[in-house]
Amino acid sequence: MADRLDNELRFHQTALNVRAYRQQVIASNIANADTPNYKARDVDFREALNGALGGKASGLPLTTTSVAHLPGSSAGNVLDASLKYRTEEQGAIDGNTVSMDAERSAFAENSVQYQASITFINGLLRSMQQAIQGQ
């Protein structure tokens, strides 16, 4: 029973982690809107989620850059593999491909989907609690 509960919550945890990672990428694009030659990036959510679930990643481990860091699994690079460059809608003279309208839209959409996932998880946990309590 506990394994089934863990597997159900692991999927949602991984989905939330992918959404949070995508939010960081979009925020990075917005922050670099005035950086010359910056290329906007985005995460294909479906590909990233499938990769993270296929890699059996229960969370997003930290990537180590030094031998002094704690060892982690190779699953941290799963999301990096799904990171793609956005198609350029209108090029800028300085080579920057960030479209603030597209970034704001993607940021808002991802925020709403993140909140919807949290609401769904809360409902799932509430249902489990009621089942345990026999209500």
N, C-alpha and C positions, 0 to 999 in steps of 0.2 A: 504494500500500500504506500509506504513512504517513497519507494522508487518511482511509483507512478506520479505521485505528487511532485517529487523533485524534477522529473522529466517535463511535466506540464509547466512548472515555473521556470525551468531552465530555458525553454523556448522563448518565453516572454522576457526573461532577463536578457537573453542574447538579442532579441529584437529591440529592446530599449537601448542596449549598448550600441547597436548599429545606428539607431536614430540619434543618439547623443554624439557619436562620431561624425555623422553627417552634419549635425548642427555646428560642430567645431570647424568642419571644412568650409561650410557656407560662411560662418563668421570670419574665417581667415580670408575668404574672398572679399568680403565687405571691407575688412580692415586694410586690404591691399588694393583698393579701388584706384588709388592714385599712384601706385608703384609702377614705374616704367617696365615694360616687358613682362609683367606678371600675367600668368596664364591661369584663368579661372578653372577650378576643379570641382568635381562633384562625385558622389558615391551612388552607384546603382544599388538601391536598397535590396532588391530581390537577389541580385548576384552576391552582395555582401552577406546577407542573411543565410543564403544557401551555403556559402563558403564557410561561414562561422559555425553553422550547424554541422556541416560535413567534417569540419576539423575538430568536432566535439568540444568546441570552446564554450565553457560555461560562463566565462567573463572575458574581458579584454586584458590579457596580461601585458605587463610593461615590456617594451623593447629595450634590451640592454645594449649600451654603447661602450661599456668598459668591462674588463674582466673582473673588476671589483664589485660590479653589480650582482644582485641576487640572480641566480639562474631562473629563467622562465621557459615557457614552451614556445614552439615556433608558431603557435596559433595567433600571436600578435600581428603577424604579417598578413593574415587572411584578409583583413579589411583594407590594408594598403594595396592589395592586389586588385580590389574593386574600385580603387580611386582612379577616375578618368578625367581627362581634360574636357571642359565644356566646349560645345561647338560654338564658334565665333559668330555672333549675330551681326555685329557692326564693329569693325576694327577701329582702334584709336590710333592716332598719329604716333604715340609713344609705345605701341605694341601691346598695351594692356587689353585683355579680353573680358574684363569684368563688366557686366551689365547690371547696374544697380537695381533696375526693375526686376530682372530675372532673379537676382539674389534675394531681394526682399520677398518676392513671391515664394521662392523655394524655402526661405527661412520661416515664413508664416505657415506654409503648408506642413513642413516638417514639425513645427511646434504643435500644431493642432493634432497631427497624427501621434506625436509623443504623448500628449495629454489624453487622447483617446485610448491609447494602450494602457496608460496608468489607470484610467477609469475602468477599463475591462479587467485588469488585474485585481483592482479593489473589489469589484463585483464577484470575481472568482473566489477570492479569499473570504469574502463575506458568506458566500454560498457554502464553502467548505466549513467555516466556523459554525454555521447553522446546522449543517449535517452532523458535525461532531457533537454539538450540544443537544441534538435531537429535536430541533424546533421545526 
